[in-house]
Amino acid sequence: MTILERPIILFPLTYIMGLIGAVIWLSFGESWQIFGDAVHYVSVYNGELAPAPWGYRIMTPFLAQLLPWDVKTNFAMISINSIALTTGVLSLYGKKIGFTLKDILFLIFFWMISYTFVYYSTAIIRADAPMLLILATIFLLSKYRVSATILLILISFGTFFHEMILISIPALWLDKIFSGKLTGGMNYKFYELVIISIGSLFIVIIARSFFINVLPGSDLGSPVISILEYTGGSVKHALRIYAAYGPVLLFCLFFVVIKRLSSVVYPFAGLLLITISATFYAADTLRIMSILYLPVLLYATQYLLIHLKNEKYKTFLSLTLLQIMFSFTVFGNLRTFETSIILNMIAITISFVSLAFCITIFRKKFHV
């Protein structure tokens, strides 16, 4: 183990990398004004009521309120530091699963050019970034078999940032049932997972029913129909699901297919189906899909590392470059991408080339 691979060095090093990356995206990426969800979070920040579900996500505005600067700076401090800390946690997760320093840095690189990283570095008045940090922490700590009580507390606390933290519950269960290794779900007895699940949901229900006041949410009628109308139909909705990651999602899926292990296929398929289902009940498809960032980036990284370790350098570099091009085309222009025909054509071309690469590799019977 080199000195850089020691957790006491690795964590602050990758935290600083994440901090620098977030500041770069904030400085050069497209900025977001205070509109949409941000309006509601600013209301909570100012001590006012906000409509459901935004009004339930009280913790990020509360932490921002404790800081001494203006509203945008305060939220930025919370969001950017959460993203940077998540970078550090991902490095420790990589170390725990046996990644070398080079492997960890590659995982971190994919993370720093992902939609999740870019969006929460630029759309700073959001509630989600600390939740993503807690989510990664749950994945990591469960692998160390920390007390079920600690996981219960983390999940429950995370719901006050954003309820999407609850994806960690099926993640633990799927790993327990199918001997998966994304989380440390296998380390826990069934009754412990029952306590974690029921306890977390109980706290959410009690808090929202008796302690957190919100304004009534808007009536969308049939949520699935409303969401499909908002996203432009089923085809565009599917494209939005893909656009949350780009070629990285293809790399991830081909890795899962190549592995052909129930411990990989079933937990990931379960999480993917749950997340896709959730996109039909919320307007922002990409943000919902972002909660899968850890398994998607992890498996995509492992897919690329296979080529690197088998000395297929041209393939490795080509696939990596395709993702870089997609990230800067789409994630670097998040506000204007949908209205730009040129950017859309570039992204489509990159995606088809990436798919062709993956299919060609698969046809050559590439084995892990």
Disulfide bonds with the S-S distance in Angstrom:
none
